[in-house]
Amino acid sequence: MRIVFLGAAKTVTGSMFLLETDSGNVLVDCGFFQGRRQKSKELNRDLPSKVFDADLMVLTHAHIDHSGSTPTLVKRGFKGPIYTTPATADLCQHMFRDSARIQQHDAEYLNRKNSDDPDWEKLEPLYTEKDAISALKQMVTYHYWRSFEPLPGVRIVFHDAGHVLGSACVLIEAEGKKVLFSGDIGRRNMPILRDPEVPANVDYVVMESTYGDREHGAIESTRAELARIINETAARGGKVIIPSFALERTQEVVLGLNHLRKDGKIEDIPIYVDSPLATNLTHVFKNHPECYDDGAISFLQEHGDPFGFDTLTYTSSVQESIALNTAKGPMVIISASGMCEAGRIVHHLRNNIESPDNSIVIVGFQAQHTLGRRLVERRDRVKIFGVPRDLRARVEVLNGFSAHAGRASLIKFAKLAGPDHKKVFLVHGEEKSQVSLAEALQKRNMNVVIPSRCQIETLD
């Protein structure tokens, strides 16, 4: 049995792993790579040939860096079943189609903008909405804790990863060995979802390491910081712009704002979720209360809809979004994408980044070479739609909303999976975080490997 590390190796995005067994091959995730534009384009367009050796695919969760290349895989001829949880399948109904629409829109916009440039190479979307729907037709769902045998002698069980709605750690048992793919591991004691589960007595662990070198602030203090930023910006008459992942982060921020509003901690100003995808995904959240933790269930019973309140508006049309660009503050605008690489958030940043009255609040991890990362680094000038813009708005970073486990929880996850496991493979992390986490695990007598892209590891 072997693992081929096709993505998310020595980088954060592009999750893609092939488990080769005597009975057949299992592809775990098929995600978008996010980073430098040209490199991302090439990696997302030219999938590794090995992915087409898979007999089936398993999807850990719906985040685009884990799922986004699935329609490309199907478009290029993959016919096998795609196994995932019911909530993830429902989320992908919107994620895949939205991704296709954004690609189509961005290609049309840039082709039109550069139509007079004789050297411009016309852009084509990686896949269409039709391709996205084809991928959805190949999905097969299993609830947490129900084992299934898609290949002779290969058993798979989904365990709750506590990261986003429907997210799963995937335990695969074959040839007398247990291999655990962590997917993205959630944080404990966070709102909405249950804490992550850790299967025990695992032989090999393929584990994320995004925050392997740091911890997060408590959610309560993070909400207090958000309240401060909103009130200070409102006093200046400015706008609070929050780039947010449409899946999970938007819902957590909205729930946090709901708490702050009910407790009288923030000014009574308009709040907009300007993302059709986030709006659709919020409806999926409402349809899956079986994934909620006790706190979210109690809030639902006592206060009703946790994702809706009087001052909150979910925009849908392009016209509503455009109107926000000229509307006067104070207000809060939450919009996708989370790394500021596509979607409506790019337009909001273009229109608001040069005013010192405004605040940009970063609430999630920003991969290298993305616009979001440049904002975190507070560069004096950043390019938006290819045009340099002065960064005059205030930039605030709130890592406490992160849905990823911090360093201590990652160490605990590895320990609970079994102190006697043969190897821990660290993926989904930048070099600094991976090396730091590897050193911590090695001090606990664990055999740690940080694989490179396309590296093959034999599981003895």
C-alpha positions as CSV (number, residue, x, y, z in Angstrom):
1,M,0.0,0.0,0.0
2,R,1.3,3.5,-0.9
3,I,0.3,7.1,-0.6
4,V,1.1,9.6,-3.4
5,F,1.1,13.2,-2.2
6,L,-0.3,15.1,-5.2
7,G,-1.3,18.3,-3.5
8,A,-1.2,20.3,-0.2
9,A,2.4,19.1,0.2
10,K,4.7,21.8,1.7
11,T,1.9,24.3,1.0
12,V,-1.5,25.0,2.4
13,T,-3.9,24.5,-0.5
14,G,-4.7,22.0,-3.3
15,S,-5.5,19.0,-1.2
16,M,-5.0,15.8,-3.2
17,F,-3.8,12.4,-2.1
18,L,-3.9,9.0,-3.7
19,L,-4.0,5.8,-1.6
20,E,-2.9,2.8,-3.7
21,T,-4.1,-0.6,-2.4
22,D,-4.1,-4.1,-3.9
23,S,-7.9,-3.8,-4.4
24,G,-7.9,-0.4,-6.1
25,N,-6.9,3.2,-5.6
26,V,-8.7,5.9,-3.5
27,L,-8.3,9.6,-4.2
28,V,-8.8,11.7,-1.1
29,D,-9.8,15.2,-2.0
30,C,-9.3,17.1,-5.3
31,G,-8.9,20.7,-4.4
32,F,-7.9,24.0,-5.9
33,F,-4.4,25.3,-5.5
34,Q,-4.5,29.0,-4.4
35,G,-1.4,31.3,-4.6
36,R,0.5,33.0,-7.4
37,R,-2.0,33.5,-10.2
38,Q,0.0,31.9,-13.0
39,K,1.1,28.9,-11.0
40,S,-2.4,28.4,-9.6
41,K,-3.8,28.5,-13.1
42,E,-1.3,25.9,-14.3
43,L,-1.8,23.5,-11.4
44,N,-5.6,23.7,-11.4
45,R,-5.7,23.3,-15.2
46,D,-3.2,20.4,-15.5
47,L,-4.2,17.9,-12.8
48,P,-1.5,15.2,-12.0
49,S,-2.0,12.2,-14.3
50,K,-2.1,10.0,-11.2
51,V,-5.5,11.3,-10.2
52,F,-7.0,9.4,-13.1
53,D,-5.7,6.1,-11.7
54,A,-8.3,6.4,-8.9
55,D,-11.2,4.0,-8.8
56,L,-13.1,6.2,-6.4
57,M,-12.8,9.5,-4.6
58,V,-13.4,10.5,-1.0
59,L,-14.1,14.2,-0.2
60,T,-13.3,15.4,3.3
61,H,-15.3,18.6,3.1
62,A,-16.6,21.3,0.8
63,H,-13.9,24.0,1.1
64,I,-12.7,24.9,-2.4
65,D,-9.1,24.0,-1.6
66,H,-10.3,20.5,-0.9
67,S,-13.1,20.2,-3.5
68,G,-12.7,22.8,-6.2
69,S,-11.0,20.6,-8.8
70,T,-13.5,17.8,-8.6
71,P,-15.6,19.1,-11.6
72,T,-12.3,19.3,-13.6
73,L,-11.6,15.7,-12.6
74,V,-15.0,14.6,-13.9
75,K,-14.8,16.7,-17.0
76,R,-11.5,15.0,-17.9
77,G,-13.1,11.6,-17.7
78,F,-13.3,10.3,-14.1
79,K,-16.3,8.1,-13.8
80,G,-16.0,6.7,-10.3
81,P,-18.2,7.4,-7.2
82,I,-17.4,10.4,-5.0
83,Y,-18.1,9.5,-1.4
84,T,-18.8,12.2,1.2
85,T,-21.2,13.2,4.0
86,P,-24.7,14.4,3.3
87,A,-24.0,18.0,4.5
88,T,-20.9,18.2,2.3
89,A,-22.8,17.0,-0.7
90,D,-25.5,19.7,-0.1
91,L,-22.8,22.4,0.3
92,C,-21.1,21.3,-2.9
93,Q,-24.4,21.8,-4.8
94,H,-23.7,25.5,-4.4
95,M,-19.9,25.5,-4.1
96,F,-19.2,23.8,-7.5
97,R,-21.8,25.8,-9.4
98,D,-20.7,29.1,-7.9
99,S,-17.0,28.3,-8.7
100,A,-18.0,27.7,-12.3
101,R,-20.0,30.9,-12.5
102,I,-17.1,33.0,-11.0
103,Q,-14.6,31.5,-13.5
104,Q,-17.0,32.3,-16.4
105,H,-17.6,35.8,-15.1
106,D,-13.9,36.6,-14.4
107,A,-12.9,35.2,-17.8
108,E,-15.5,37.3,-19.6
109,Y,-14.5,40.4,-17.6
110,L,-10.8,40.1,-18.2
111,N,-11.2,39.1,-21.9
112,R,-13.4,42.2,-22.4
113,K,-11.0,44.5,-20.5
114,N,-8.0,43.3,-22.5
115,S,-9.7,42.9,-25.8
116,D,-7.5,45.6,-27.4
117,D,-4.2,44.0,-26.3
118,P,-2.8,41.9,-29.2
119,D,-0.7,39.8,-26.8
120,W,-3.7,38.9,-24.6
121,E,-4.3,35.2,-24.4
122,K,-8.0,34.6,-24.1
123,L,-9.0,33.0,-20.8
124,E,-11.3,30.0,-20.6
125,P,-13.0,28.7,-17.4
126,L,-11.6,25.4,-16.1
127,Y,-15.1,24.0,-16.1
128,T,-18.7,25.1,-16.7
129,E,-21.8,24.8,-14.6
130,K,-22.7,21.8,-16.6
131,D,-19.5,20.1,-15.6
132,A,-20.2,21.0,-12.0
133,I,-23.6,19.3,-12.1
134,S,-22.0,16.2,-13.7
135,A,-19.6,16.0,-10.7
136,L,-22.6,16.3,-8.3
137,K,-24.3,13.4,-9.9
138,Q,-21.4,11.1,-9.0
139,M,-21.7,11.8,-5.3
140,V,-22.7,9.1,-2.8
141,T,-23.3,10.0,0.8
142,Y,-22.7,8.3,4.1
143,H,-23.4,9.7,7.6
144,Y,-20.7,9.9,10.3
145,W,-19.7,6.6,11.9
146,R,-21.3,4.3,9.2
147,S,-18.6,2.1,7.7
148,F,-18.8,1.1,4.0
149,E,-16.7,-1.1,1.7
150,P,-16.3,0.5,-1.7
151,L,-13.6,-1.9,-2.8
152,P,-13.0,-5.5,-1.6
153,G,-11.2,-5.4,1.7
154,V,-11.2,-1.6,1.8
155,R,-13.3,-0.1,4.6
156,I,-14.0,3.6,5.1
157,V,-15.6,5.5,8.0
158,F,-16.2,9.3,8.3
159,H,-15.6,10.8,11.7
160,D,-16.7,14.4,12.6
161,A,-13.7,16.7,12.0
162,G,-15.5,19.7,13.6
163,H,-14.1,22.1,11.0
164,V,-17.0,23.1,8.8
165,L,-20.5,21.7,8.3
166,G,-20.2,18.1,7.2
167,S,-16.4,18.0,7.5
168,A,-14.9,14.6,8.1
169,C,-11.7,12.8,9.1
170,V,-11.5,9.8,6.8
171,L,-10.4,6.5,8.3
172,I,-9.4,3.9,5.6
173,E,-8.6,0.4,6.6
174,A,-7.0,-1.9,4.1
175,E,-4.4,-4.7,4.0
176,G,-4.4,-4.9,7.8
177,K,-3.5,-1.2,8.2
178,K,-5.5,1.9,9.4
179,V,-4.7,5.2,7.6
180,L,-6.3,8.4,8.8
181,F,-6.7,11.4,6.6
182,S,-7.5,14.3,8.9
183,G,-8.8,16.7,6.3
184,D,-8.9,20.0,8.1
185,I,-9.2,19.6,11.9
186,G,-11.6,21.9,13.7
187,R,-11.1,23.8,17.0
188,R,-12.6,22.8,20.2
189,N,-15.2,24.9,22.1
190,M,-16.2,26.9,19.0
191,P,-19.8,28.0,18.2
192,I,-22.1,26.0,15.9
193,L,-20.3,22.7,15.4
194,R,-19.3,19.8,17.6
195,D,-15.7,19.3,18.7
196,P,-13.5,17.1,16.4
197,E,-13.4,13.4,16.9
198,V,-10.1,11.4,16.8
199,P,-10.2,7.7,15.9
200,A,-7.8,5.7,18.0
201,N,-5.2,3.0,17.2
202,V,-4.3,4.4,13.8
203,D,-1.2,3.2,12.0
204,Y,-0.6,6.2,9.7
205,V,-1.8,9.7,10.0
206,V,-1.9,12.3,7.2
207,M,-2.5,15.4,9.2
208,E,-3.0,19.1,8.4
209,S,-0.5,21.6,10.0
210,T,-1.9,25.0,9.0
211,Y,-1.4,26.5,12.5
212,G,1.3,24.1,13.7
213,D,3.4,27.0,15.1
214,R,0.8,29.1,16.9
215,E,-2.4,29.3,18.9
216,H,-5.6,31.2,18.4
217,G,-7.2,33.7,20.7
218,A,-10.4,32.8,22.6
219,I,-13.6,33.4,20.6
220,E,-14.9,35.7,23.4
221,S,-11.9,38.0,23.2
222,T,-12.1,37.9,19.4
223,R,-15.7,39.0,19.4
224,A,-14.8,41.8,21.8
225,E,-12.1,42.9,19.3
226,L,-14.6,42.8,16.5
227,A,-16.9,45.0,18.5
228,R,-14.2,47.5,19.1
229,I,-13.3,47.7,15.4
230,I,-16.9,48.1,14.4
231,N,-17.6,50.9,17.0
232,E,-14.4,52.8,16.2
233,T,-15.1,52.6,12.4
234,A,-18.7,53.6,12.9
235,A,-17.6,56.7,14.8
236,R,-15.5,57.7,11.8
237,G,-18.4,57.1,9.5
238,G,-16.6,54.3,7.7
239,K,-17.2,50.9,6.4
240,V,-16.0,47.6,7.9
241,I,-15.1,45.3,5.1
242,I,-14.7,41.6,6.1
243,P,-13.4,39.2,3.5
244,S,-14.8,35.9,4.6
245,F,-15.0,32.3,3.4
246,A,-18.6,31.7,2.4
247,L,-18.5,28.4,4.1
248,E,-18.4,28.3,7.9
249,R,-16.5,31.6,8.5
250,T,-19.4,33.8,7.3
251,Q,-21.8,31.9,9.5
252,E,-19.5,32.1,12.5
253,V,-19.1,35.9,12.0
254,V,-22.8,36.4,11.6
255,L,-23.5,34.4,14.7
256,G,-20.9,36.5,16.6
257,L,-22.5,39.7,15.4
258,N,-25.9,38.4,16.5
259,H,-24.5,37.8,20.0
260,L,-22.8,41.3,20.1
261,R,-26.1,42.9,18.9
262,K,-28.2,41.1,21.5
263,D,-25.7,42.1,24.2
264,G,-25.7,45.7,23.2
265,K,-21.9,45.6,22.4
266,I,-22.0,47.1,18.9
267,E,-23.6,50.1,17.3
268,D,-26.9,49.5,15.6
269,I,-25.7,49.8,12.0
270,P,-26.6,47.9,8.8
271,I,-24.8,44.6,8.2
272,Y,-24.7,43.1,4.8
273,V,-23.7,39.6,3.7
274,D,-22.9,40.3,0.0
275,S,-22.3,36.9,-1.3
276,P,-25.0,34.8,-3.0
277,L,-22.9,31.7,-2.2
278,A,-22.7,32.5,1.5
279,T,-26.5,33.1,1.5
280,N,-27.1,29.7,-0.2
281,L,-24.7,28.0,2.2
282,T,-26.4,29.6,5.2
283,H,-29.7,27.9,4.1
284,V,-27.8,24.6,4.0
285,F,-26.7,25.3,7.6
286,K,-30.3,25.8,8.6
287,N,-31.2,22.4,7.1
288,H,-28.5,20.5,9.0
289,P,-29.0,21.1,12.7
290,E,-27.9,17.5,13.3
291,C,-24.4,18.9,13.0
292,Y,-24.8,21.6,15.6
293,D,-23.3,21.5,19.1
294,D,-25.4,22.0,22.2
295,G,-24.7,25.8,22.3
296,A,-26.0,26.3,18.8
297,I,-29.1,24.2,19.5
298,S,-29.8,26.2,22.7
299,F,-29.5,29.5,20.8
300,L,-31.8,28.2,18.1
301,Q,-34.4,27.2,20.8
302,E,-34.2,30.4,22.8
303,H,-33.7,33.1,20.1
304,G,-34.7,31.5,16.8
305,D,-32.7,31.8,13.6
306,P,-29.0,32.2,14.7
307,F,-28.2,33.5,11.2
308,G,-30.8,36.2,10.9
309,F,-31.7,39.5,12.7
310,D,-33.2,42.9,12.1
311,T,-30.1,44.8,10.9
312,L,-28.8,42.0,8.7
313,T,-29.4,41.9,5.0
314,Y,-28.4,39.1,2.6
315,T,-27.9,40.7,-0.8
316,S,-28.5,38.7,-3.9
317,S,-28.4,40.7,-7.1
318,V,-25.4,42.4,-8.8
319,Q,-27.3,45.7,-8.5
320,E,-27.6,45.4,-4.8
321,S,-23.9,44.7,-4.5
322,I,-23.0,47.6,-6.7
323,A,-25.2,49.9,-4.6
324,L,-23.1,49.1,-1.6
325,N,-20.0,50.7,-3.3
326,T,-21.6,54.1,-3.3
327,A,-23.6,53.8,-0.1
328,K,-22.4,55.9,2.8
329,G,-21.2,54.3,6.0
330,P,-21.2,53.3,8.7
331,M,-21.9,49.7,7.8
332,V,-20.5,46.2,7.8
333,I,-20.0,44.3,4.6
334,I,-19.1,40.6,4.7
335,S,-18.2,39.2,1.3
336,A,-16.4,36.3,-0.4
337,S,-13.8,35.1,-1.2
338,G,-11.9,34.6,2.0
339,M,-8.4,35.1,0.4
340,C,-9.6,38.1,-1.7
341,E,-8.8,36.4,-4.9
342,A,-12.2,36.4,-6.6
343,G,-15.8,37.3,-6.2
344,R,-17.5,40.5,-4.9
345,I,-15.0,41.2,-2.1
346,V,-12.5,42.3,-4.7
347,H,-14.8,45.0,-5.9
348,H,-15.5,46.2,-2.3
349,L,-11.8,46.3,-1.6
350,R,-11.2,48.3,-4.8
351,N,-13.8,50.9,-3.8
352,N,-12.9,51.2,-0.1
353,I,-9.2,50.4,0.3
354,E,-8.0,54.0,-0.1
355,S,-10.1,55.6,2.6
356,P,-8.6,55.8,6.1
357,D,-12.1,55.9,7.5
358,N,-12.6,52.3,6.5
359,S,-11.4,49.1,8.2
360,I,-10.6,45.7,6.6
361,V,-10.9,42.9,9.0
362,I,-9.1,39.6,8.1
363,V,-10.8,36.7,9.8
364,G,-9.1,33.7,8.2
365,F,-5.8,32.2,7.0
366,Q,-4.3,34.0,3.9
367,A,-2.1,31.8,1.7
368,Q,1.1,33.2,0.3
369,H,0.9,35.4,-2.8
370,T,-2.8,36.1,-2.4
371,L,-4.3,39.6,-2.1
372,G,-5.4,38.7,1.4
373,R,-1.8,37.9,2.4
374,R,-0.6,41.3,1.0
375,L,-3.3,43.0,3.1
376,V,-2.2,41.1,6.2
377,E,1.4,42.2,5.5
378,R,0.0,45.8,5.3
379,R,1.8,46.6,2.1
380,D,1.6,50.3,1.1
381,R,0.3,49.5,-2.4
382,V,-1.5,46.4,-3.7
383,K,-2.8,45.4,-7.1
384,I,-6.6,45.0,-7.5
385,F,-7.7,43.9,-11.0
386,G,-4.2,44.7,-12.1
387,V,-4.3,48.3,-10.9
388,P,-2.1,49.5,-8.0
389,R,-4.1,50.9,-5.1
390,D,-2.9,52.7,-2.0
391,L,-3.7,50.8,1.2
392,R,-5.0,53.6,3.4
393,A,-7.8,51.7,5.2
394,R,-7.0,50.2,8.5
395,V,-6.2,46.5,8.5
396,E,-7.1,44.4,11.5
397,V,-6.3,40.6,11.8
398,L,-8.6,38.4,14.0
399,N,-7.3,34.9,14.0
400,G,-9.7,33.9,16.7
401,F,-12.4,33.1,14.2
402,S,-10.3,30.4,12.5
403,A,-11.9,27.1,12.1
404,H,-8.5,25.3,12.2
405,A,-7.0,23.6,15.2
406,G,-4.1,25.4,16.8
407,R,-0.7,23.9,17.7
408,A,-1.7,22.3,21.0
409,S,-4.8,20.7,19.5
410,L,-2.8,19.3,16.6
411,I,-0.4,17.7,18.9
412,K,-3.3,16.3,20.9
413,F,-4.9,15.0,17.7
414,A,-1.7,13.1,16.8
415,K,-1.4,11.7,20.3
416,L,-5.0,10.5,20.5
417,A,-4.8,8.8,17.1
418,G,-2.4,6.4,18.7
419,P,1.0,6.8,20.3
420,D,2.2,3.8,18.5
421,H,1.4,4.9,14.9
422,K,4.2,4.3,12.5
423,K,4.3,7.7,10.8
424,V,2.7,11.1,10.8
425,F,2.7,12.9,7.5
426,L,2.3,16.6,7.8
427,V,0.5,18.4,5.0
428,H,-1.5,21.6,4.5
429,G,1.1,23.9,6.0
430,E,3.8,26.4,5.2
431,E,7.3,25.4,6.0
432,K,7.6,27.4,9.3
433,S,4.5,25.8,10.8
434,Q,5.3,22.3,9.6
435,V,8.9,22.3,10.9
436,S,7.7,23.6,14.3
437,L,5.0,21.0,14.6
438,A,7.3,18.2,13.4
439,E,9.8,19.1,16.1
440,A,7.1,19.0,18.8
441,L,5.8,15.6,17.6
442,Q,9.3,14.2,17.3
443,K,10.0,15.2,21.0
444,R,7.0,12.9,21.7
445,N,8.7,10.0,19.9
446,M,6.7,10.2,16.8
447,N,8.1,9.4,13.3
448,V,7.3,12.5,11.3
449,V,7.5,13.1,7.5
450,I,6.9,16.3,5.7
451,P,6.3,15.1,2.1
452,S,7.0,17.0,-1.1
453,R,4.5,17.2,-4.0
454,C,4.4,13.9,-5.9
455,Q,6.4,12.1,-3.2
456,I,5.4,8.4,-2.8
457,E,5.5,6.8,0.6
458,T,5.2,3.0,1.0
459,L,3.1,1.9,4.1
460,D,4.8,-1.2,5.4
